Amino acid sequence: MPKATIQLETLTCPSCMQKIDGAVKSLKGVEKDSVNVLFNSSKVKLNFDDEKISIEEIEKAITTLGYEVKKSQVKDK
């Protein structure tokens, strides 16, 4: 299962973190227990099943909330 690190624009409030966390965890193909939104570094780390969802779809879920995705890194486990 690939592991993704998504760099976001600077997060300004804890509620931003909760919105992103909820949106990413609700996506089919994302391993819910692996989702970690890091407030201080403005990153989202997660594992996902690339047969069910793409990194682009995960990014789109975040940008739809109004947060800019600066870059993403995906590593195969």
QUIQUISUL-V134308 format. One record per run of one state. SS is the DSSP state (A for helix, B for strand, O for the rest). FROM is the first residue (numbers start at 1). LEN is the number of residues. Records with the same first field share a line. If there is no record, write none. Layout:
# QUIQUISUL-V134308
SS->FROM-LEN + FROM-LEN
This chain:
# QUIQUISUL-V134308
O->1-1 + 9-5 + 26-4 + 31-1 + 35-1 + 39-4 + 49-6 + 65-4 + 76-2
B->2-7 + 30-1 + 36-3 + 43-6 + 69-7
A->14-12 + 32-3 + 55-10
